[in-house]
């Protein structure tokens, strides 16, 4: 059964869910994914020119993978065969592939084989596809929510172009919801008055999943009784029930957004893990981008914890990478671990404050020259002629430490605290200061006695 026969069968069997009915009929109706479907982009050019090769569409649920495959079939006028990694076995797969091979050989008609959840195919099933893809008997379109480089055989990915689809943005989903209310394929036959904040709530909390938003809208419309004039009023309370997620006061570009992230960061800085978890939960429940939270934690790990617990930054960066890799909803578990670790870690902003002090001095015009001994030597002759000599190689001295001028000022920019590991750093600096004082006194005594100050053997080479 091809795509157009399926359409006919659907009409005979009855209406499909709203999300299925509102799938785009052509490229112009596709919303979002401008990075691969915008004007002049490779995939769009290939579709419009009917030069499609095998592709794998990788992205989260509801971002338009199936819809895009159907649009490609309509635009290119190819036969469309659809199956699933959950349902198809090797025998079923061979039947589809051999029929496509015969169709091309005897009728000159090319076939798109769309395999949803292709990552669920085992190695044997994926290997069955290889010769048909390689010889061009079919154009394969695989759809997966899993990273294809991990879950799909290398021979298959090397013969296909991989396109990553992003979760749909709120404005894209909002446009789809408004189109569904007005379109003949959607809910235009019903008298529906949908409040703006109701639609915005659906667009915000569906987490980029258009299918989820459209299905929730349909449920809300079908289960809400009309008023005396026959109008179905879809309010935010209706959409909260239909998507089973209450709205919270959290507008992404308004005060509630900034107030909540501020409360979150200040709770972590203030070592209150309980408060931090509450504000984290509120942000994620309201649909905040988990990557935004992860980035803020990375900044906090350096700004507010710093060297008091150097592991904090490593954990925060690992959390950010894990959030990007696993996505929601599991990403919230990673964020909870990072949040509680950083909230309960010892705190120090000494590094950050030291940088701010040094930056302030530079802004105020206090720019200092590089000491001659620290300047680039280039060659021994250049070092001698320009006077770039006298550098003392620290490893040639006791304790791998030597007293020399690294910046022409005695101002202290970094003052480690006694918190956590920074207390160890503070004691180390105190030890170096005592060595510096001792070496300075020894050098002074030798100079007064007419001796030369010891110079490291690698001074000329820097």
C-alpha positions as CSV (number, residue, x, y, z in Angstrom):
1,X,0.0,0.0,0.0
2,X,1.5,3.4,-1.0
3,X,1.0,6.7,0.7
4,X,-2.0,7.7,-1.4
5,X,-3.7,4.4,-0.9
6,X,-3.2,4.9,2.8
7,X,-4.9,8.3,2.6
8,X,-7.9,6.7,0.9
9,X,-8.1,3.9,3.5
10,X,-8.0,6.4,6.3
11,X,-11.0,8.3,4.8
12,X,-12.9,5.0,4.7
13,X,-12.0,4.0,8.2
14,X,-12.8,7.3,9.8
15,X,-10.9,10.3,11.1
16,X,-7.4,10.0,12.5
17,X,-6.1,11.8,15.6
18,X,-5.6,15.5,15.1
19,X,-1.8,15.2,15.2
20,X,-2.0,12.7,12.2
21,X,-4.5,14.9,10.3
22,X,-2.4,18.0,10.7
23,X,0.8,16.5,9.2
24,X,2.1,18.9,6.6
25,X,1.1,18.2,3.0
26,X,4.1,20.0,1.5
27,X,7.3,21.7,2.4
28,X,5.6,25.0,2.9
29,X,3.5,23.6,5.7
30,X,6.5,22.2,7.6
31,X,7.3,24.4,10.7
32,X,10.7,24.5,12.4
33,X,13.9,22.8,11.4
34,X,15.1,25.8,9.4
35,X,18.7,24.6,9.9
36,X,18.1,21.8,7.4
37,X,14.9,22.9,5.6
38,X,15.4,26.6,5.3
39,X,15.7,28.2,1.8
40,X,18.9,27.0,0.1
41,X,19.7,24.3,2.7
42,X,21.0,21.0,1.4
43,X,18.0,18.8,2.4
44,X,15.5,21.2,1.0
45,X,17.4,21.5,-2.3
46,X,17.6,17.7,-2.6
47,X,13.9,17.3,-2.0
48,X,12.8,20.0,-4.4
49,X,15.2,18.7,-7.1
50,X,14.1,15.1,-6.5
51,X,17.7,14.1,-5.8
52,X,17.1,12.4,-2.5
53,X,19.5,9.8,-1.3
54,X,19.1,7.6,1.8
55,X,18.9,9.6,5.0
56,X,18.5,9.0,8.7
57,X,16.4,11.5,10.7
58,X,17.6,11.8,14.3
59,X,15.6,13.8,16.8
60,X,13.3,13.7,19.8
61,X,9.6,12.5,19.7
62,X,7.2,14.9,18.0
63,X,9.7,17.0,16.1
64,X,8.4,16.0,12.7
65,X,10.5,13.0,11.5
66,X,7.5,11.0,10.1
67,X,5.9,14.1,8.7
68,X,9.0,15.1,6.9
69,X,9.3,11.5,5.4
70,X,5.7,11.8,4.1
71,X,6.4,15.3,2.7
72,X,9.4,13.9,0.9
73,X,7.3,11.1,-0.7
74,X,4.7,13.5,-1.9
75,X,7.2,16.1,-3.2
76,X,9.3,13.5,-5.1
77,X,6.3,11.4,-6.3
78,X,7.9,8.2,-5.2
79,X,6.2,5.1,-3.9
80,X,6.0,5.2,-0.1
81,X,6.4,2.1,2.1
82,X,6.3,2.4,5.8
83,X,7.2,0.0,8.5
84,X,8.6,0.1,12.1
85,X,11.6,-1.3,13.9
86,X,9.1,-2.6,16.5
87,X,6.8,-4.5,14.1
88,X,8.9,-5.7,11.1
89,X,10.9,-8.9,11.1
90,X,13.4,-10.1,8.4
91,X,10.7,-11.8,6.3
92,X,8.5,-8.8,6.2
93,X,11.4,-6.5,5.5
94,X,12.6,-8.7,2.5
95,X,9.1,-8.7,1.1
96,X,9.0,-4.9,1.1
97,X,12.5,-4.6,-0.3
98,X,12.1,-7.2,-3.1
99,X,8.8,-5.5,-4.2
100,X,10.6,-2.2,-4.3
101,X,13.4,-3.7,-6.4
102,X,10.9,-5.2,-8.9
103,X,8.9,-1.9,-9.0
104,X,12.0,0.0,-10.1
105,X,13.2,-2.7,-12.5
106,X,9.9,-3.2,-14.4
107,X,8.0,0.1,-13.9
108,X,10.8,2.5,-13.4
109,X,9.2,3.7,-10.2
110,X,11.4,4.5,-7.2
111,X,10.4,3.6,-3.7
112,X,11.0,5.3,-0.4
113,X,11.1,2.9,2.5
114,X,10.4,4.7,5.8
115,X,11.4,2.8,8.9
116,X,10.3,4.4,12.1
117,X,12.4,3.6,15.2
118,X,15.1,2.0,13.0
119,X,17.4,1.8,16.1
120,X,15.2,-1.1,17.3
121,X,16.3,-3.3,14.3
122,X,19.0,-5.8,15.3
123,X,22.2,-6.2,13.3
124,X,20.7,-8.9,11.0
125,X,17.7,-6.7,10.1
126,X,19.9,-3.7,9.4
127,X,22.2,-5.9,7.3
128,X,19.2,-6.9,5.1
129,X,18.9,-3.3,4.1
130,X,22.5,-2.8,2.9
131,X,22.4,-4.3,-0.6
132,X,19.2,-2.6,-1.5
133,X,20.4,0.8,-0.3
134,X,23.8,0.3,-1.9
135,X,22.4,-0.6,-5.4
136,X,19.7,2.2,-5.2
137,X,16.7,-0.2,-5.3
138,X,15.2,1.9,-2.4
139,X,15.7,5.3,-0.8
140,X,15.8,4.6,2.9
141,X,14.5,7.1,5.4
142,X,15.2,5.9,8.9
143,X,13.8,7.7,11.9
144,X,15.3,7.4,15.4
145,X,15.3,9.1,18.7
146,X,18.7,7.4,19.5
147,X,22.1,8.6,18.4
148,X,22.5,6.8,15.1
149,X,26.3,6.6,15.5
150,X,25.7,4.3,18.5
151,X,22.6,2.4,17.5
152,X,22.8,1.9,13.8
153,X,25.4,-0.1,12.0
154,X,28.4,1.8,10.5
155,X,27.9,0.4,7.0
156,X,24.3,1.8,7.0
157,X,25.2,5.2,8.4
158,X,28.1,5.5,5.9
159,X,25.6,5.0,3.0
160,X,23.2,7.5,4.4
161,X,23.2,11.2,5.2
162,X,22.3,11.9,8.8
163,X,20.1,15.0,9.7
164,X,19.5,16.0,13.3
165,X,16.1,17.5,14.0
166,X,15.7,19.8,17.0
167,X,12.7,20.0,19.4
168,X,10.2,22.4,18.0
169,X,10.4,25.9,19.5
170,X,7.4,27.3,21.3
171,X,6.5,29.7,18.5
172,X,6.5,26.8,16.0
173,X,4.1,24.7,18.1
174,X,1.9,27.7,18.8
175,X,1.7,28.2,15.0
176,X,0.7,24.6,14.6
177,X,-2.0,24.8,17.3
178,X,-3.5,27.9,15.6
179,X,-3.4,26.2,12.2
180,X,-5.2,23.2,13.7
181,X,-8.0,25.3,15.0
182,X,-8.6,27.0,11.6
183,X,-7.7,24.3,9.1
184,X,-10.3,22.0,7.4
185,X,-8.2,19.0,8.2
186,X,-8.2,20.1,11.9
187,X,-10.9,21.5,14.1
188,X,-12.3,24.2,11.8
189,X,-15.7,22.4,11.8
190,X,-16.0,22.9,15.5
191,X,-16.8,26.3,17.1
192,X,-13.8,26.7,19.3
193,X,-12.6,29.7,21.1
194,X,-9.2,29.0,22.5
195,X,-7.6,31.6,24.9
196,X,-4.1,32.7,24.0
197,X,-2.7,31.7,27.4
198,X,-4.2,28.2,27.0
199,X,-2.4,27.7,23.7
200,X,0.8,29.2,25.0
201,X,0.6,26.8,28.0
202,X,0.4,23.8,25.6
203,X,3.3,25.2,23.5
204,X,5.4,25.7,26.6
205,X,5.0,22.5,28.5
206,X,4.9,20.0,25.6
207,X,8.8,20.1,25.6
208,X,9.1,20.6,21.8
209,X,6.7,17.6,21.0
210,X,4.1,18.8,18.5
211,X,2.2,15.5,18.6
212,X,1.7,15.9,22.3
213,X,0.5,19.5,22.0
214,X,-2.0,18.7,19.2
215,X,-3.4,15.6,20.9
216,X,-3.9,17.6,24.1
217,X,-5.7,20.4,22.2
218,X,-8.0,17.8,20.6
219,X,-8.7,16.1,24.0
220,X,-9.5,19.5,25.5
221,X,-11.8,20.5,22.6
222,X,-13.7,17.2,22.5
223,X,-14.2,16.9,26.2
224,X,-15.3,20.5,26.9
225,X,-19.1,21.0,26.6
226,X,-20.2,24.0,24.4
227,X,-21.9,27.0,25.9
228,X,-25.5,28.1,25.1
229,X,-24.3,29.5,21.8
230,X,-22.6,26.3,20.8
231,X,-19.0,27.6,21.3
232,X,-16.4,25.4,23.0
233,X,-14.3,27.6,25.2
234,X,-10.8,26.2,25.7
235,X,-9.2,27.9,28.7
236,X,-5.9,27.4,30.4
237,X,-7.5,25.2,33.0
238,X,-8.8,23.0,30.2
239,X,-5.4,22.6,28.6
240,X,-3.8,22.0,32.0
241,X,-6.1,19.0,32.4
242,X,-5.7,17.8,28.9
243,X,-1.9,17.7,29.0
244,X,-1.9,16.8,32.7
245,X,0.5,19.5,33.7
246,X,-0.4,22.5,35.7
247,X,0.8,26.0,34.7
248,X,3.2,27.7,37.0
249,X,4.1,31.4,37.0
250,X,7.2,31.2,34.9
251,X,7.4,33.2,31.6
252,X,10.7,32.7,29.8
253,X,11.2,36.3,29.0
254,X,9.6,37.9,32.0
255,X,10.4,38.6,35.6
256,X,9.3,35.1,36.9
257,X,12.0,33.5,34.7
258,X,14.8,35.7,36.0
259,X,13.6,35.6,39.5
260,X,13.5,31.8,39.6
261,X,16.9,31.3,38.2
262,X,18.2,33.9,40.5
263,X,16.7,32.2,43.5
264,X,18.2,28.9,42.3
265,X,21.7,30.2,41.9
266,X,21.6,32.1,45.2
267,X,20.3,28.9,47.0
268,X,23.2,26.9,45.7
269,X,25.7,29.7,46.6
270,X,24.1,29.8,50.0
271,X,24.6,26.1,50.5
272,X,20.8,25.3,50.8
273,X,20.4,22.1,48.8
274,X,16.7,21.9,49.7
275,X,15.8,25.3,48.3
276,X,18.0,24.7,45.3
277,X,16.1,21.5,44.4
278,X,12.8,23.2,44.8
279,X,13.7,26.0,42.3
280,X,15.2,23.5,40.0
281,X,12.0,21.4,40.0
282,X,9.9,24.6,39.3
283,X,12.1,25.5,36.3
284,X,12.0,22.0,34.8
285,X,8.3,21.6,35.5
286,X,7.6,24.9,33.7
287,X,9.5,23.7,30.6
288,X,12.9,25.5,31.1
289,X,15.6,24.3,28.8
290,X,17.8,22.0,31.0
291,X,20.9,23.1,29.0
292,X,20.3,26.6,30.3
293,X,20.3,25.4,33.9
294,X,23.4,23.3,33.2
295,X,25.3,26.2,31.8
296,X,24.5,28.3,34.9
297,X,25.8,25.6,37.2
298,X,29.1,25.5,35.2
299,X,29.5,29.2,35.8
300,X,28.6,28.9,39.5
301,X,31.1,26.1,40.0
302,X,34.0,28.5,39.1
303,X,32.5,31.7,40.5
304,X,31.3,30.5,43.9
305,X,33.2,27.3,44.6
306,X,36.4,27.7,42.7
307,X,39.4,26.0,44.3
308,X,37.6,25.3,47.5
309,X,36.5,22.2,45.7
310,X,38.1,21.9,42.2
311,X,36.0,18.8,41.5
312,X,32.9,21.0,41.4
313,X,33.8,22.4,37.9
314,X,34.6,18.9,36.5
315,X,31.2,17.6,37.8
316,X,29.3,20.6,36.4
317,X,30.9,20.2,33.0
318,X,30.2,16.5,33.0
319,X,26.6,17.3,34.0
320,X,26.3,19.7,31.1
321,X,27.6,17.1,28.6
322,X,25.3,14.4,30.1
323,X,22.3,16.7,29.8
324,X,23.1,17.3,26.2
325,X,23.5,13.5,25.6
326,X,20.5,12.0,27.4
327,X,17.9,14.9,27.1
328,X,14.8,15.2,29.1
329,X,13.2,13.7,31.2
330,X,16.3,11.8,32.5
331,X,18.4,15.0,32.3
332,X,16.6,16.3,35.4
333,X,18.3,13.5,37.4
334,X,21.7,14.6,36.3
335,X,20.9,18.2,37.2
336,X,19.7,17.2,40.7
337,X,23.0,15.5,41.4
338,X,25.0,18.5,40.2
339,X,22.8,20.9,42.1
340,X,23.1,19.1,45.4
341,X,26.9,18.5,45.1
342,X,27.6,22.2,44.3
343,X,25.2,23.4,47.0
344,X,27.0,21.3,49.7
345,X,30.5,22.0,48.5
346,X,32.8,24.4,50.3
347,X,32.6,27.9,48.8
348,X,35.2,30.4,47.7
349,X,35.1,33.3,45.2
350,X,38.8,34.2,45.7
351,X,39.8,33.3,42.1
352,X,36.9,35.3,40.6
353,X,37.5,38.3,42.9
354,X,41.2,38.3,42.1
355,X,40.5,38.4,38.4
356,X,38.1,41.3,39.0
357,X,40.7,43.2,40.9
358,X,43.3,42.7,38.3
359,X,40.9,43.7,35.5
360,X,40.0,46.8,37.4
361,X,43.6,47.8,37.7
362,X,44.0,47.3,33.9
363,X,40.9,49.3,33.1
364,X,42.2,52.1,35.4
365,X,45.3,52.3,33.2
366,X,47.6,50.4,35.5
367,X,49.3,48.4,32.8
368,X,52.6,46.9,33.8
369,X,55.5,45.9,31.5
370,X,56.6,42.3,31.3
371,X,59.8,41.8,33.3
372,X,62.9,41.4,31.0
373,X,63.7,38.0,32.4
374,X,60.2,36.7,31.4
375,X,60.2,38.0,27.9
376,X,60.5,35.7,24.9
377,X,64.2,35.0,24.1
378,X,64.0,33.8,20.5
379,X,67.7,33.0,20.4
380,X,70.7,33.4,22.7
381,X,72.0,36.3,20.6
382,X,68.7,38.1,20.6
383,X,68.3,37.5,24.4
384,X,71.7,39.0,25.0
385,X,71.2,42.0,22.7
386,X,67.8,42.9,24.0
387,X,68.6,42.1,27.6
388,X,66.0,39.3,27.9
389,X,68.1,37.3,30.3
390,X,68.2,36.3,33.9
391,X,65.2,33.9,33.9
392,X,65.5,31.3,36.6
393,X,64.1,27.9,35.8
394,X,62.1,26.8,38.8
395,X,62.8,23.1,38.5
396,X,66.5,23.8,39.0
397,X,65.9,24.9,42.5
398,X,65.0,23.2,45.8
399,X,61.3,22.5,46.1
400,X,60.9,23.5,42.4
401,X,60.5,27.0,43.5
402,X,62.6,30.2,43.0
403,X,62.2,33.8,44.1
404,X,62.0,36.1,41.0
405,X,59.8,38.9,39.8
406,X,56.9,37.7,37.7
407,X,55.0,41.0,37.7
408,X,56.4,44.4,38.8
409,X,54.0,44.9,41.7
410,X,53.6,43.5,45.2
411,X,49.8,43.7,45.1
412,X,48.0,40.5,46.1
413,X,45.2,39.5,43.8
414,X,44.6,35.9,44.9
415,X,44.0,35.4,48.6
416,X,42.8,31.8,49.1
417,X,40.4,31.2,51.9
418,X,40.4,28.4,54.6
419,X,37.5,26.7,52.9
420,X,37.9,23.1,51.6
421,X,40.9,22.4,49.4
422,X,41.7,26.1,49.2
423,X,43.0,25.9,52.7
424,X,45.7,23.5,51.3
425,X,46.5,26.1,48.6
426,X,46.7,28.8,51.2
427,X,49.2,26.9,53.3
428,X,51.2,26.1,50.1
429,X,51.4,29.8,49.3
430,X,52.5,30.6,52.8
431,X,55.3,28.0,52.4
432,X,56.4,29.5,49.1
433,X,56.4,33.0,50.7
434,X,58.7,31.7,53.4
435,X,61.0,30.2,50.8
436,X,60.9,33.4,48.8
437,X,61.9,35.4,51.9
438,X,64.7,32.9,52.7
439,X,66.0,33.0,49.1
440,X,65.8,36.8,49.0
441,X,67.9,37.1,52.2
442,X,70.5,34.6,50.9
443,X,70.8,36.5,47.7
444,X,71.2,39.7,49.6
445,X,73.9,38.3,51.8
446,X,75.9,37.0,48.7
447,X,75.6,40.3,47.0
448,X,76.9,42.1,50.0
449,X,79.8,39.6,50.2
450,X,80.7,40.4,46.6
451,X,79.3,37.1,45.2
452,X,77.0,36.6,42.2
453,X,73.5,35.6,42.6
454,X,73.0,31.9,41.4
455,X,71.6,31.7,38.0
456,X,69.8,28.7,36.5
457,X,71.4,26.9,33.6
458,X,68.4,27.3,31.4
459,X,68.0,31.0,31.8
460,X,68.9,31.9,28.2
461,X,66.4,29.5,26.7
462,X,63.5,30.7,28.8
